[in-house]
């Protein structure tokens, strides 16, 4: 195989590693591109191309994450990962680990880890790299990597729900939720939400967003049941779509441009969290982005006309 063919065969794996370390589609794609440049510029062929490329993309991602953390500390409002509509890497033997690790909830838990802990956890727990490969990738000894993994597992376990919903249950609940949303059925929405449900949005100061998270089934149902019918009146569409391996949706304006995404956390037959990503910088990889401020003005005008 040529260098290009070898690289392209491994590109999905490299992107998936980088995305789980970085939580950003754009940064992951940049890390993969930088990995190619290093591979292409190398005068010798590595013994294992997979190991060489995984090491390169991991080290690049760790460096990017260290600098990104400073920006994230100064971020306006809640920070959520960039929505991923489909994971390019598939491995039936690791399907559970791959799906779990790409969820928004898991990526937010990964944010609590140090860059090294995060990289070790991703390589070992998600992609089942050997400790010798993990050690080579992060530049630490195998015993040190084992300790990093122990700490990472502890942090992750402390934040994870005890019982996750199965995929079929998630999809059935999501279908009922989006039907109720389109119809403005406040009672129907309320029945699908956990008592302590949370609705939160990531606008990054670049799109209209909630001043703070909305808590409680009654409050969330009322907000959603009021706003979404108004958005339908101005031809905003809600397309159910898997987002980060979870039930979700992509909202588009009348011209088909991306307005924002929704991702649902489902547990105990109820929706626990609804997260919206509205920051246009985090949506550009999905397609042309709508003018969220203009949509907001139209929604407010529609509300005034209705009242």
N, C-alpha and C positions, 0 to 999 in steps of 0.2 A: 504494500500500500504506500502511496505517496504521503508526504507530511500532511498535506491538505486533507486527504481522505481519512487519515488517522485522527486528525483533530476534529473533523466534522462528525465522526462517529462518536466521539467523546464529548462533544459540545453540550448535549442535553445534561449529562452528568455534571459537567463543570458549572453550567448555569445554576443548576439546582443546589449545588454546594454553596456557591457564592450568594444566591438569594437567601438561603437560610442563615448565613452568617451576617448578611447586610440588611435584609428586610426591604430591599429596594431593587426594583426591576432594572432601572437605569444604571445604578451602580454595579449590579451584578453583570449586566451586559458589558459595561466598560472593563470590569475585571477579567471577563472571559476574553475580550479583545486584547487586553494587555498580555494575557497568558499566551495567546497566539503569537504575538510579536516576539515574546521571549523564546518560544519554541521554534519559530521560524528562523530566529537569529542565532540559534545554537548550532555550532559547527559539528557537534557529535550527536549521534542518535542515542537516546537513553535506553538502558536495559529494559525498563518498563515505561512505555509512553503514558499509560494510565497513572502510574505513581508520580511520574515527573510532572504531568499536567495538574494532577490533584494537588500536589505540593505547591506548585506555582500559584494556582488560583486561590488556594487557602492563604498563603502568605500575603498575596496582594489584597485579599479581602480583609485580613486582619489589620493591615496598615490603613486601608480605607475606613474601616470601622472605628479605629482609634481617633481619626480626625473627624469623622461624622458625629461621634458622641458629643463633641464640643458644640456642634451646630444644633443637635437635638436638645441639648440642655437649654438653649436659647429659643427653641421653637415656640411659636405662638399657639397656645391651646394644646389639646391632646395630640400626641404623635402616634400615628398608626402606620403599619407597613404599607408599601405600595400594593394595591390589589393585584393578585395574580389569577387570571381567569383559567389558565391551564398550565399544569406542570409538564415541561417537555420530557422529563426523565421518568420512565416507568420500569419497575422491577416487581413482577408479581410476588416474588419471595419476600419483598420488603414493603408491600403495599400499605400495611397498617402504619408502619413507622413513617413512610413518606407522606401519607395523608395527614397523620396527626401533627407532624413537625411543620407543616406548611400552613396550618390554621392560624388565624389572626391571634387567637388566645395563646397558642404556643409561641409564636414569634414575639409577642409582648413579654412572655416569660423569659425567652432567650435574651431579651434586652437587659434583664437583671444580671446576667452573667458577665464576667470579664471577657474581653475578646478571645483570650486563650481558652478559657473554659467553654465558650460558645463553639469555637472551632473544633475542639476535642469532642464535645458532645455531638456535634453534627456529623463529624467523620465516623465516629465509633457507633453511636446509637442509631443514627438514621441510615448511614450508608455501609455500616459493618466493615469498615477498614480495620486491618489488624493493628495492634498497638505499635508494631515496628513501623508501619506506614504512617500512623498518626504522629508518632514521635518525630519521624523525618519531616513531616509536613509542617509541624509547628516549631521545630528546632529545640525540642526538649527531650529529656531521657524518658524511657518507657515508664519507670516508677513515678516520675513527675506527672506524666500524662494520666496514669491511673489515679493519682490523687486529684488532679484537675477534674477527671470524670466523676469521681465520688462527690466532690463539691457541687458540680453541675447537676448531677442527678438529684441531690438533696434539694437544691433550689427549685428545680423543675417539679419535683414531686410535691413540694409544699404548696405550690400554686395551682396544681391541676385538680379538677373535680374528681370525685371518687368514682362516679359512674357516668360514662359518656353514652349518649344516645346512639343507636345503630343508624346506619345510613338511610334505610328505608323509612324509619320513623322520622328522621330529619326532613326528608323530602316531602313526606305526607303533611307534616306540620307546616312546612314552608309553603306548600301549595295552598293550604287553607288560609295562611297568613296573607299571601299576596292577593288572593281573591277578596278577602275582607278589606284589604288596603285599597284596592281599586274601587270597591263599592262604598268606601267611607263608613264601613260597618263597625262603629265603635264598640258595640257589645261583642261582636264576633272577634275583634282584635283583643279585647280585654280577656276573653276566655282562653286565648292562646299564649298569653304572657304570664311569666312568673310574677309573683306578688312584688318582688324586689327588682324587677327588670330595669335595665339601664339603657337609655338611648344617648349615644354620644357621637360627635362628628369631628373630623379632622379637616379643617379648612386652611390651617397654617397662616391665617391672616390674609389669605388671597381669595377667599370666597365667603359668602354669608354662612355663618355657622351659629350654633347654639351658644349663648353666653356661658352656659354650664350644662353638664349632663342632666337629662331629665330622668327622674327616678319614679318607680312605682307603676303598676299596671294601669291604674285609672288615668294618671297624667300622660303616660306614653300613648295609650290608646286614643285619648282625646286629641292630642297633638297630631298624631298620624292620621286619624280619621277626619280631621279638619283640613289639614294641609294637602293631602294627596288628591282628593276630589278637585281642589282648586288647581292643582298642577295638571290634572287631566283636562280641565277646561281650556288650558292654554297649550294643549297638545303635547305635554310631556308624557313619554311612554315609560313603562316599567317592565323591563324584560328579565324574567327570572333567569338566573345564570349562576352556576357554581362560582364562588369567589373564595380563593384560598382553600379549596377543598371542602367548603361549607356551602349550605344553601344561601343564596344571595340574589342580587339583581343588579343590572346596569340601567340607570335612568338616562334617557336621551331627550333632547329638545325636539321641536317639530322638524328640524332639519337633520335629525339623526346624530347630532353631536353629543358627546358624552357629558352629562351633567354631574353625576356622581355614582358611586357604587354603594351597595348595602351588603353587609355580611351578618348572618344570624348565628348566634351560639345557642344550641338546643341542648337541654338537659332535663331529665325527669318529665318528659312530655310537655315541656313548656319552653318558650323562648326566654333565655336569660339575659342576653345582651344583643343590642342592635348597633352596629358600628357603620357609620357613613364616612366615606372618603370624598371630600369635596375639593381639596387642594388641586388646582389644575395641573401643577407640576407633577403630581402623582398619577395623573390620568392619561397623559399624552401617549403612552405606549399602547393604550387601548384604541385610540383613534382621535380624530379632531375633537377639541374640547369646546363645550358650550360656554356662553357668557353667563355665568351663574348670577352675577349682579343684575343683569337685565331680566333673567327669569324671576329673581326675587321681586323686582319691581312689578312685573306682570302679575305675580301671585298676589301681592298686596293690593293691586288695582282690582283684581277679580274678587278679592274679599270685600272691598268697599262696595263694589257693584252688587254683590249678593246681599249685603246688609242694607 
